[in-house]
Amino acid sequence: MRHLTKAILGMALTVSSSVMAEDDFSTVEERIRALAPNATSIAISETPIEGMLMVQVNGDIVYATSDGKYLIQGRVIDLETREDLTEGAKSELRQEMMDEIDASKQIVFTPKEPAYELTVFTDIDCGYCRKLHEQVDEYNEAGIAIRYMAFPRAGIGSRSYEKAVTVWCSDDQLKAMTSAKAGEEMDPIQCDNPVAEQYQLGMAMGVSGTPALLTADGQLIPGYVPPEQLRARLEKMSEEAPAE
């Protein structure tokens, strides 16, 4: 699917005040701008479906008819190949965002030689996030590195947000993460931290719940998956991935 999505995304024309190349998507762009006046990025591209355009609005994907009359929200699936073209496009966008992540600001639990590395958006108070962390050694034994990023579901300034700040500001972040996930009360700590930035990045990537697991190529695995099942799922995803 990735090679097809790359071909689609490769045709994307970032909307700007300059004159667009061969295809004139100005009508669609104008109507999308009216619906999302605060959008910082809009890109329009053709799709395999005649008369339908893919529109990237910040980190989200929607569709519009080429005459700008209809807006369509949902997934486009190729019934012959059973490929989810929308998820493929979103994966490409997430991968681009992930390339900008500062790895030094993640809290990482990893085996010496991981077979797979997952970026995991987590909430300190989330029940299934805590369940995942209780088994972090098992994930590591299965060859999976867990690279935590903060996603306090209640938002910036919430109690969960403050707990995440304390963890990221701790001298021993690994110990603090484990203690916080175990429900231990910790004295609040403040410092220059990436919690708000990571939360906003998660929102831009389409994260809406936790835990949210992201593979290196931007595929999203929502929710808790037990270690052995997750390893098997990652192996299958690797087998299905097209050769570069």
N, C-alpha and C positions, 0 to 999 in steps of 0.2 A: 504493500500500500504506500510505503514512504516514497518510492520512486515516482508513483503517479501523483502524489500530493506535492512533491517537490516541483514536478512539471507544472501543476496548477499554480502553486505559489510563485513559481518563477515568472509567470506572466503578470503578476500583480503590478498594478500601476499605482504608486503612492500619490494620493490626491494632493495637489498644491495649487498655487495661484498660476503656475506656469501652464502653458498649453500642453495638453496630453498628446501622446503619440497617436498612432493610427486610429485607435478606438476612442470614441468620445463618450465618456461615461458621466458627463457633466450633469445630466438630468438626474441620474441616480445619486450622484454625490450631493447635489443641491438638496434633495429630499431627505437624505440621510442626515445631512448637516442640520436640517430643521428639526429632526427628531432627537439628535444628539449634539446640541450646540457646544457642549463642553468637551467633546471628543478630542483627544490630542493626536490621534492617528487614525486615518481612514485609508484603506487600500481596497481597490476593486480589481477583480480578475475574472476571466472567463471560466466556465465550468464545462464538463463534458455534455451538459444538457443545453440544447439550443434555446436561446432566449432567456437563460437564467445566469445571473452573475453572482459570484461570491463576494461578500463585503466584510472586510475585517474592520471592526470598530474597536479600537484599542486592542484588548486581548480576546475579544469575542468574535464569533463568526455568525453572520446571518446571510440571507440570500435575497435577491431582488430581481424582478423581471427587468429586462434590458430597457424597457420603455419607462421605468421608474414608477410604474403604476401599483405594483404589488410588492410587499415585503413579506418574507417567509422566514419563520424561525423553526428550527428543527434540524434533523440529520438527513443527509443525503447518503443513501446506501446503494452500491452497485449490486443489483440482484444477481447478476451473472457470476460475479466473483465473491459476493457477500462482503465486500470491503466497505467499511464505514469511512467515506471520504471526508466527512466533517470532522470526525475524531482525528483522522490523519492530518488534516490541516491544523487542528488545534495542537496536536503533538509537535508539529513543526514550529509553531509560534512559541510553545512552552520551551522547546529546546533552545530557541534563540534567546529567550529570557534567562534560561539556566546558564547559558554561556557567560552571562554577566554577573553571576553570583560570586561573591567573595567567600571562598571556601574557608578562610581563616575565621569567619564569623559564624560558622556552623559548629554545632557540638556533635562530635563524631565518636561513635562506638563501632570499632572495626576489628576484624581479624587481621593477622599479619599480611596475608595475601588474599584479599577478597575477590571472589569470582564476579560478584555483582555489587554495585553501589546504588543505594536508593536515597534520594532526598525525601525526607519525611517531615511534612508540616504537622506540628503537634500543638496540643493545648494541654497545659499542666493538669487541668481538672477533668479532662475528658476520660470517661471510663475505659473506652477501648484503647485510648492512647496509653493509659496506665497498664492495661493488659499486655499491650505490645511491649512496653518497656520491661515488664516483669520477665519477659522471655528474650530480652536483648542478647543474652549470652547464647541462647539457642539459635537466634538469627546469625550471630557471628560464627557459631559452629557449623552452620549450613553454608558458610561462605558469603554471607550478606552483610555488607557494611550499612549502618544506619547513620545518615547524616541529617541531624535534626535542624529544623528551622522553626521559628516561633509563629504560631497562628492562634492567638487567643480569640476564640470564637465570639466572646462577648464584646470584643472591640478594644480599641486603644483607650486606656484609662481605667479599664475594668479591673476587678480583683485578679482575674486570671492573667491579665496583662502585667500587673505589678509582680505577680509570682514569676512570670517569665523573665522580667527584667532582673529580678533578684538572682535567678539561675545564671543568666548570661553575664551578670556582673560579679559572680563568685570567683574566687581565686581557683578553686577546684570545680570546674563546670561539670565534669562527669559525676562527681559525688553529689553536687547540688541537684543535678537533674534527677538522679536516683532518689534522693531524699524527698524532693518535691513531688515526684510521681508516687511515692509511697504515702503521701498525705501529711508529711511532717511539716509542722509550722516553722517557718524560717523568718528571721529578722529581715525586714526589707532592706535592700541595698540599691543605691542609685549610682549610675555611671553613664558614660557615653556608650550606648548600646544599639544593636541593630533590630530590636524587637518590632518597632513600628514599621521599619523599612521592609522587614521580612513579611509581616502581616499584609502590607499593601501589595507586595509582590505576589503573595498567595492569592489575593483577591484578583489581581490582574491575570493570573494563570487560570482562574476559574475554580479555585478551591472554595468549597462551600461547607465542608465538614471535615472532621479529623477522626483518625489519622488519614492523611492524604499522602500516598506514596507515588513518587515520580521516578521513572527510570531515566537512564542517561540520555535516551533519545526522546524524552518528553512525554512518554506515555503515562497516563494517570491511572493508578490503581486505587480506587476509593475504599476506605475502610480497613478494618483489621483483617489480616490473613495469617493463619498459623504458620510457623517457620517452615515446616516441611512442604506444606501446600504452596507457600510463596516461592520456595526454591524451584519446585516443579513448574510453577506458572512462569517464572522468569526463564527457565530453560526452554519452555515451549515458545515463549515470545522470541527468544534468540533464534530458535530454529526457523521460525516463520518470517523473521526479518530478511528482506531482500539483500543480496550482496551489494556492497558499495561499488 
